[in-house]
């Protein structure tokens, strides 16, 4: 779910036949355009940046993470880089930054994540808690799980992978810091992983692209086109990997949406997109998002898209 809490799009009734046709068409376009080889089978929705999203229902508080305890130091830890030996592969020499949306412990630090940060054209909250399924599976847990799977797939192809955080800090990072991490890494591609929180019946995935924005520290003029190429390849190969259809409520069944209100995109100096892997508030999408097997397919689809983009 994107960080910024903008007004949700007006829900439209899902038309299964129409969305499946759109998904097939999107996959065909990708293959014709040479999106690159992927494996598996996949679909997209709009993330909230440290907050924005399309949730028409107030998100539940994410449950505490069950992994490593929070650090007590006030100094933010360094971004988590690839561990282990360098693997030679088709992505050798490439740096990919993965940005797992939100933080499982954000709900314990509402004052800190509620402070305003400069996103170039406006001020927005540092981050948000994200959404969750009705059963309490938090978006922040989902994004970390998919990000870990994605990291492994990219490392196996030789990429250096940096996570903006890896459950190694008590909250955040803020949306402006998330952008800086990608910039400072000189990333060849950055993907922010999310899941949406919209109305029941709103289904599917979408990839959010940066709009042309200039103001303050924000200037996306150099990344708009490469980010669109990155996002288009991810969308097409996500369909193939997961079998999911593009969103039926955002992006006109294209699986793509362009926004100018997300600080993580506005402040990026390197190609970057968000992906909303599905709608956690819809029971059918939630059944997919809570499946470990489907999350592996989602990671595969994103990895295939990134690889296709980086290999040209």
PAFI-197679 format. One record per residue (C-alpha): residue in one letter; x, y, z; residue number from 1. Coordinates in nm, 4 decimals. Example, Ala and Ser with C-alpha at 12.3 -4.5 7.8 and 13.67 -1.06 7.14 Angstrom:
// residues 2
<'A'; <1.2300; -0.4500; 0.7800>; 1>
<'S'; <1.3670; -0.1060; 0.7140>; 2>
END
This chain:
// residues 312
<'X'; <0.0000; 0.0000; 0.0000>; 1>
<'X'; <0.1597; 0.3291; -0.0996>; 2>
<'X'; <0.2675; 0.5585; 0.1740>; 3>
<'X'; <0.0519; 0.8583; 0.0938>; 4>
<'X'; <-0.3093; 0.8475; 0.2035>; 5>
<'X'; <-0.4672; 0.9919; -0.1057>; 6>
<'X'; <-0.8353; 0.9538; -0.1925>; 7>
<'X'; <-0.9203; 0.6059; -0.3099>; 8>
<'X'; <-1.0292; 0.5613; -0.6699>; 9>
<'X'; <-1.3992; 0.4963; -0.7141>; 10>
<'X'; <-1.4479; 0.1176; -0.7034>; 11>
<'X'; <-1.5739; -0.0398; -1.0228>; 12>
<'X'; <-1.7369; -0.3829; -1.0491>; 13>
<'X'; <-1.4888; -0.6511; -1.1460>; 14>
<'X'; <-1.5433; -0.8021; -1.4866>; 15>
<'X'; <-1.3528; -1.1286; -1.4830>; 16>
<'X'; <-1.3649; -1.1836; -1.8572>; 17>
<'X'; <-1.2499; -0.8277; -1.9301>; 18>
<'X'; <-0.9577; -0.8415; -1.6869>; 19>
<'X'; <-0.8412; -1.1810; -1.8103>; 20>
<'X'; <-0.8446; -1.0510; -2.1679>; 21>
<'X'; <-0.6492; -0.7454; -2.0504>; 22>
<'X'; <-0.3964; -0.9684; -1.8737>; 23>
<'X'; <-0.3513; -1.1806; -2.1836>; 24>
<'X'; <-0.3067; -0.8700; -2.3953>; 25>
<'X'; <-0.0512; -0.7278; -2.1534>; 26>
<'X'; <0.1464; -1.0521; -2.1606>; 27>
<'X'; <0.1413; -1.0563; -2.5409>; 28>
<'X'; <0.2656; -0.6973; -2.5587>; 29>
<'X'; <0.5501; -0.7860; -2.3263>; 30>
<'X'; <0.6521; -1.0860; -2.5339>; 31>
<'X'; <0.6361; -0.8893; -2.8581>; 32>
<'X'; <0.8410; -0.6058; -2.7070>; 33>
<'X'; <1.1051; -0.8531; -2.5921>; 34>
<'X'; <1.0530; -0.8268; -2.2174>; 35>
<'X'; <1.2901; -1.1127; -2.1630>; 36>
<'X'; <1.2624; -1.4655; -2.0407>; 37>
<'X'; <1.0896; -1.5361; -1.7154>; 38>
<'X'; <0.9514; -1.8448; -1.5644>; 39>
<'X'; <0.6302; -1.9126; -1.3912>; 40>
<'X'; <0.2998; -1.7424; -1.4346>; 41>
<'X'; <0.1336; -1.3252; -1.2587>; 42>
<'X'; <-0.1072; -0.9250; -1.1865>; 43>
<'X'; <-0.0888; -0.5093; -0.9997>; 44>
<'X'; <-0.2432; -0.2337; -0.7632>; 45>
<'X'; <-0.1326; 0.1055; -0.6239>; 46>
<'X'; <0.1029; 0.1228; -0.3250>; 47>
<'X'; <0.0947; 0.3790; -0.0519>; 48>
<'X'; <0.4302; 0.5285; -0.0071>; 49>
<'X'; <0.5276; 0.5463; 0.3511>; 50>
<'X'; <0.1615; 0.5936; 0.3278>; 51>
<'X'; <-0.0458; 0.6611; 0.0095>; 52>
<'X'; <-0.2584; 0.3723; -0.1086>; 53>
<'X'; <-0.6058; 0.3184; -0.2166>; 54>
<'X'; <-0.7568; 0.1866; 0.0991>; 55>
<'X'; <-1.1256; 0.2579; 0.1248>; 56>
<'X'; <-1.1324; 0.0764; 0.4582>; 57>
<'X'; <-0.9139; 0.1873; 0.7494>; 58>
<'X'; <-0.6136; -0.0501; 0.7637>; 59>
<'X'; <-0.5712; -0.2784; 1.0600>; 60>
<'X'; <-0.2642; -0.2336; 1.2747>; 61>
<'X'; <0.0035; -0.4737; 1.1541>; 62>
<'X'; <0.0916; -0.7468; 1.3995>; 63>
<'X'; <0.4429; -0.7331; 1.5453>; 64>
<'X'; <0.7094; -0.9060; 1.3422>; 65>
<'X'; <0.8180; -1.2458; 1.4672>; 66>
<'X'; <1.1791; -1.2115; 1.3594>; 67>
<'X'; <1.4692; -1.0112; 1.4968>; 68>
<'X'; <1.4134; -0.7663; 1.7858>; 69>
<'X'; <1.4201; -0.3916; 1.7284>; 70>
<'X'; <1.7438; -0.2074; 1.7753>; 71>
<'X'; <1.7585; 0.0363; 2.0603>; 72>
<'X'; <2.0163; 0.2678; 1.9058>; 73>
<'X'; <1.8904; 0.5962; 1.7674>; 74>
<'X'; <2.1398; 0.5797; 1.4771>; 75>
<'X'; <1.9772; 0.4314; 1.1658>; 76>
<'X'; <2.1538; 0.1129; 1.0537>; 77>
<'X'; <2.3154; 0.0939; 0.7134>; 78>
<'X'; <2.1081; -0.0543; 0.4300>; 79>
<'X'; <2.1291; -0.4324; 0.4138>; 80>
<'X'; <2.3503; -0.5472; 0.1275>; 81>
<'X'; <2.3919; -0.8839; -0.0425>; 82>
<'X'; <2.5577; -1.1387; 0.1802>; 83>
<'X'; <2.7851; -1.4261; 0.0826>; 84>
<'X'; <3.0093; -1.4835; -0.2176>; 85>
<'X'; <2.9653; -1.2878; -0.5364>; 86>
<'X'; <2.7925; -1.4981; -0.8010>; 87>
<'X'; <2.8791; -1.4536; -1.1647>; 88>
<'X'; <2.5717; -1.4232; -1.3824>; 89>
<'X'; <2.3804; -1.2144; -1.6356>; 90>
<'X'; <2.3281; -0.9346; -1.3812>; 91>
<'X'; <2.6899; -0.9167; -1.2631>; 92>
<'X'; <2.7903; -0.5531; -1.2167>; 93>
<'X'; <2.4291; -0.4413; -1.1683>; 94>
<'X'; <2.2945; -0.2969; -0.8427>; 95>
<'X'; <1.9290; -0.3417; -0.7500>; 96>
<'X'; <1.7677; -0.1767; -0.4485>; 97>
<'X'; <1.4604; -0.3471; -0.3046>; 98>
<'X'; <1.2391; -0.1326; -0.0849>; 99>
<'X'; <1.0046; -0.3435; 0.1346>; 100>
<'X'; <0.7042; -0.1188; 0.2005>; 101>
<'X'; <0.6446; -0.0045; 0.5603>; 102>
<'X'; <0.7924; -0.1727; 0.8691>; 103>
<'X'; <0.6302; -0.4383; 1.0918>; 104>
<'X'; <0.6891; -0.2197; 1.3992>; 105>
<'X'; <0.5709; 0.1122; 1.2572>; 106>
<'X'; <0.2497; 0.0834; 1.4583>; 107>
<'X'; <0.4581; 0.1024; 1.7766>; 108>
<'X'; <0.6066; 0.4377; 1.6676>; 109>
<'X'; <0.3139; 0.6412; 1.5406>; 110>
<'X'; <0.4634; 0.9730; 1.6558>; 111>
<'X'; <0.7909; 0.9127; 1.4756>; 112>
<'X'; <0.6365; 0.7935; 1.1497>; 113>
<'X'; <0.3750; 1.0690; 1.1597>; 114>
<'X'; <0.6279; 1.3520; 1.1378>; 115>
<'X'; <0.6342; 1.5441; 0.8112>; 116>
<'X'; <0.9177; 1.5090; 0.5602>; 117>
<'X'; <0.9914; 1.7096; 0.2469>; 118>
<'X'; <0.9148; 1.5247; -0.0790>; 119>
<'X'; <1.0141; 1.8154; -0.3024>; 120>
<'X'; <0.6689; 1.9340; -0.4026>; 121>
<'X'; <0.5001; 1.9023; -0.0627>; 122>
<'X'; <0.5405; 1.7592; 0.2864>; 123>
<'X'; <0.4102; 1.4138; 0.3738>; 124>
<'X'; <0.4255; 1.1818; 0.6725>; 125>
<'X'; <0.7493; 0.9898; 0.7208>; 126>
<'X'; <0.5809; 0.6518; 0.6739>; 127>
<'X'; <0.2590; 0.4663; 0.7594>; 128>
<'X'; <0.1717; 0.1303; 0.9115>; 129>
<'X'; <0.0396; -0.0136; 0.5866>; 130>
<'X'; <-0.2664; -0.2344; 0.5638>; 131>
<'X'; <-0.3416; -0.6005; 0.6457>; 132>
<'X'; <-0.5736; -0.8842; 0.5591>; 133>
<'X'; <-0.8866; -0.9439; 0.7654>; 134>
<'X'; <-0.7005; -1.2283; 0.9363>; 135>
<'X'; <-0.4277; -0.9856; 1.0508>; 136>
<'X'; <-0.1489; -1.0673; 0.8049>; 137>
<'X'; <0.0305; -0.7335; 0.7817>; 138>
<'X'; <0.1403; -0.5719; 0.4596>; 139>
<'X'; <0.4829; -0.5065; 0.6145>; 140>
<'X'; <0.5278; -0.8793; 0.6790>; 141>
<'X'; <0.4229; -0.9564; 0.3220>; 142>
<'X'; <0.6626; -0.7025; 0.1724>; 143>
<'X'; <0.9609; -0.8322; 0.3698>; 144>
<'X'; <0.8846; -1.1920; 0.2728>; 145>
<'X'; <0.8547; -1.1114; -0.0979>; 146>
<'X'; <1.1640; -0.8890; -0.0805>; 147>
<'X'; <1.3732; -1.1698; 0.0690>; 148>
<'X'; <1.2593; -1.4070; -0.2056>; 149>
<'X'; <1.3293; -1.1421; -0.4687>; 150>
<'X'; <1.6770; -1.0777; -0.3278>; 151>
<'X'; <1.7670; -1.4457; -0.3536>; 152>
<'X'; <1.6493; -1.4647; -0.7158>; 153>
<'X'; <1.8477; -1.1563; -0.8185>; 154>
<'X'; <2.1613; -1.2616; -0.6307>; 155>
<'X'; <2.1504; -1.5941; -0.8131>; 156>
<'X'; <2.1835; -1.3922; -1.1366>; 157>
<'X'; <2.4869; -1.2041; -1.0072>; 158>
<'X'; <2.3251; -0.8757; -0.9009>; 159>
<'X'; <2.4343; -0.6796; -0.5968>; 160>
<'X'; <2.1165; -0.6322; -0.3945>; 161>
<'X'; <2.0540; -0.3670; -0.1308>; 162>
<'X'; <1.7447; -0.3626; 0.0918>; 163>
<'X'; <1.6370; -0.0247; 0.2273>; 164>
<'X'; <1.5890; -0.2055; 0.5589>; 165>
<'X'; <1.5733; -0.5676; 0.6700>; 166>
<'X'; <1.3724; -0.5696; 0.9910>; 167>
<'X'; <1.6793; -0.4143; 1.1506>; 168>
<'X'; <1.5345; -0.0880; 1.2795>; 169>
<'X'; <1.2417; 0.0023; 1.5063>; 170>
<'X'; <1.0482; 0.1985; 1.2431>; 171>
<'X'; <1.0769; 0.3433; 0.8948>; 172>
<'X'; <1.2894; 0.4377; 0.7116>; 173>
<'X'; <1.1056; 0.7537; 0.6107>; 174>
<'X'; <1.0086; 0.7891; 0.2477>; 175>
<'X'; <1.2768; 1.0486; 0.1738>; 176>
<'X'; <1.5467; 0.8237; 0.3199>; 177>
<'X'; <1.4191; 0.5304; 0.1136>; 178>
<'X'; <1.4759; 0.7389; -0.1981>; 179>
<'X'; <1.8226; 0.8462; -0.0830>; 180>
<'X'; <1.9284; 0.4851; -0.0285>; 181>
<'X'; <1.8602; 0.4044; -0.3916>; 182>
<'X'; <2.0321; 0.7234; -0.5070>; 183>
<'X'; <2.3402; 0.6710; -0.2909>; 184>
<'X'; <2.3723; 0.3115; -0.4098>; 185>
<'X'; <2.3783; 0.4306; -0.7699>; 186>
<'X'; <2.1130; 0.1681; -0.8331>; 187>
<'X'; <2.0423; 0.0488; -1.1833>; 188>
<'X'; <1.6840; -0.0213; -1.0724>; 189>
<'X'; <1.4770; 0.0237; -0.7561>; 190>
<'X'; <1.1499; -0.1559; -0.6807>; 191>
<'X'; <0.9302; -0.0748; -0.3822>; 192>
<'X'; <0.7181; -0.3762; -0.2853>; 193>
<'X'; <0.3650; -0.3225; -0.1523>; 194>
<'X'; <0.0146; -0.4658; -0.1253>; 195>
<'X'; <-0.2951; -0.2475; -0.1448>; 196>
<'X'; <-0.5847; -0.1930; 0.0968>; 197>
<'X'; <-0.8912; -0.1205; -0.1152>; 198>
<'X'; <-1.2583; -0.2248; -0.1210>; 199>
<'X'; <-1.3793; -0.5833; -0.1505>; 200>
<'X'; <-1.4184; -0.6720; -0.5174>; 201>
<'X'; <-1.1203; -0.4588; -0.6190>; 202>
<'X'; <-0.8639; -0.7110; -0.7351>; 203>
<'X'; <-0.5336; -0.7439; -0.9140>; 204>
<'X'; <-0.1906; -0.5833; -0.9195>; 205>
<'X'; <-0.0597; -0.2568; -1.0555>; 206>
<'X'; <0.2800; -0.0960; -1.1002>; 207>
<'X'; <0.3138; 0.2718; -1.0065>; 208>
<'X'; <0.5345; 0.4877; -1.2263>; 209>
<'X'; <0.6808; 0.8311; -1.1472>; 210>
<'X'; <0.5163; 1.1321; -1.3120>; 211>
<'X'; <0.7197; 1.4228; -1.4442>; 212>
<'X'; <0.7766; 1.6290; -1.1311>; 213>
<'X'; <0.9991; 1.9302; -1.0670>; 214>
<'X'; <1.0036; 2.1169; -0.7403>; 215>
<'X'; <1.2516; 2.1599; -0.4576>; 216>
<'X'; <1.4644; 1.8477; -0.4362>; 217>
<'X'; <1.2303; 1.6623; -0.6730>; 218>
<'X'; <1.3187; 1.6303; -1.0405>; 219>
<'X'; <1.2099; 1.3111; -1.2143>; 220>
<'X'; <1.2812; 1.4313; -1.5687>; 221>
<'X'; <1.5689; 1.1864; -1.6189>; 222>
<'X'; <1.3947; 0.8813; -1.4747>; 223>
<'X'; <1.0414; 0.8988; -1.6149>; 224>
<'X'; <1.1150; 0.7063; -1.9345>; 225>
<'X'; <1.3485; 0.4383; -1.7934>; 226>
<'X'; <1.1108; 0.3887; -1.5003>; 227>
<'X'; <0.8219; 0.3339; -1.7438>; 228>
<'X'; <1.0300; 0.0749; -1.9275>; 229>
<'X'; <1.1127; -0.0979; -1.5983>; 230>
<'X'; <0.7496; -0.0908; -1.4849>; 231>
<'X'; <0.6122; -0.2177; -1.8159>; 232>
<'X'; <0.8467; -0.5149; -1.8150>; 233>
<'X'; <0.7640; -0.5996; -1.4539>; 234>
<'X'; <0.3901; -0.5789; -1.5232>; 235>
<'X'; <0.4056; -0.8074; -1.8259>; 236>
<'X'; <0.6199; -1.0693; -1.6573>; 237>
<'X'; <0.4279; -1.0511; -1.3295>; 238>
<'X'; <0.1201; -1.1616; -1.5256>; 239>
<'X'; <0.3100; -1.4542; -1.6716>; 240>
<'X'; <0.4650; -1.5625; -1.3398>; 241>
<'X'; <0.1602; -1.5356; -1.1142>; 242>
<'X'; <-0.1396; -1.5685; -1.3445>; 243>
<'X'; <-0.2917; -1.2649; -1.1720>; 244>
<'X'; <-0.4749; -1.0046; -1.3780>; 245>
<'X'; <-0.3988; -0.6320; -1.3797>; 246>
<'X'; <-0.5980; -0.4221; -1.1353>; 247>
<'X'; <-0.9673; -0.3805; -1.2159>; 248>
<'X'; <-0.9842; -0.0519; -1.0224>; 249>
<'X'; <-0.6603; 0.1351; -1.0996>; 250>
<'X'; <-0.4888; 0.1925; -1.4324>; 251>
<'X'; <-0.7705; 0.1043; -1.6736>; 252>
<'X'; <-0.6771; -0.2669; -1.6800>; 253>
<'X'; <-0.3246; -0.1861; -1.8018>; 254>
<'X'; <-0.1476; -0.2792; -1.4767>; 255>
<'X'; <0.0219; 0.0628; -1.4822>; 256>
<'X'; <-0.0529; 0.3848; -1.2947>; 257>
<'X'; <0.1381; 0.7143; -1.2852>; 258>
<'X'; <0.1549; 0.9272; -0.9707>; 259>
<'X'; <0.3214; 1.2499; -0.8624>; 260>
<'X'; <0.2404; 1.2393; -0.4907>; 261>
<'X'; <0.4799; 0.9691; -0.3714>; 262>
<'X'; <0.8028; 1.0946; -0.2170>; 263>
<'X'; <0.9818; 0.7672; -0.2834>; 264>
<'X'; <0.9366; 0.8321; -0.6563>; 265>
<'X'; <0.9601; 1.2124; -0.6578>; 266>
<'X'; <1.2998; 1.2142; -0.4868>; 267>
<'X'; <1.4511; 0.9258; -0.6802>; 268>
<'X'; <1.7392; 0.9999; -0.9164>; 269>
<'X'; <1.7506; 0.6440; -1.0487>; 270>
<'X'; <1.4840; 0.4345; -1.2277>; 271>
<'X'; <1.2237; 0.3328; -0.9708>; 272>
<'X'; <0.8718; 0.1896; -0.9526>; 273>
<'X'; <0.6292; 0.0650; -0.6900>; 274>
<'X'; <0.4323; -0.2554; -0.7270>; 275>
<'X'; <0.1042; -0.3247; -0.5492>; 276>
<'X'; <0.0929; -0.7022; -0.5681>; 277>
<'X'; <-0.2786; -0.7305; -0.4853>; 278>
<'X'; <-0.5551; -0.6075; -0.2563>; 279>
<'X'; <-0.5234; -0.7381; 0.0999>; 280>
<'X'; <-0.8807; -0.6350; 0.1802>; 281>
<'X'; <-1.0362; -0.8552; -0.0857>; 282>
<'X'; <-1.0722; -1.2189; 0.0313>; 283>
<'X'; <-0.9752; -1.3697; -0.3048>; 284>
<'X'; <-0.6631; -1.1582; -0.3379>; 285>
<'X'; <-0.5851; -1.2121; 0.0313>; 286>
<'X'; <-0.5865; -1.5887; -0.0250>; 287>
<'X'; <-0.3097; -1.5397; -0.2798>; 288>
<'X'; <-0.1069; -1.2920; -0.0761>; 289>
<'X'; <-0.1065; -1.5229; 0.2281>; 290>
<'X'; <0.0150; -1.8205; 0.0216>; 291>
<'X'; <0.3901; -1.8816; 0.0378>; 292>
<'X'; <0.3766; -2.0502; -0.3023>; 293>
<'X'; <0.2098; -1.7469; -0.4606>; 294>
<'X'; <0.4546; -1.5083; -0.2947>; 295>
<'X'; <0.7373; -1.7023; -0.4580>; 296>
<'X'; <0.5658; -1.6568; -0.7958>; 297>
<'X'; <0.5249; -1.2853; -0.7242>; 298>
<'X'; <0.8956; -1.2545; -0.6459>; 299>
<'X'; <0.9762; -1.4462; -0.9630>; 300>
<'X'; <0.7630; -1.2146; -1.1751>; 301>
<'X'; <0.9270; -0.9042; -1.0303>; 302>
<'X'; <1.2742; -1.0576; -1.0699>; 303>
<'X'; <1.2013; -1.1505; -1.4311>; 304>
<'X'; <1.0905; -0.7940; -1.5032>; 305>
<'X'; <1.3982; -0.6410; -1.3419>; 306>
<'X'; <1.6287; -0.8839; -1.5227>; 307>
<'X'; <1.4602; -0.8155; -1.8563>; 308>
<'X'; <1.5007; -0.4406; -1.8043>; 309>
<'X'; <1.8649; -0.4599; -1.6970>; 310>
<'X'; <1.9647; -0.6962; -1.9762>; 311>
<'X'; <1.7969; -0.4739; -2.2368>; 312>
END
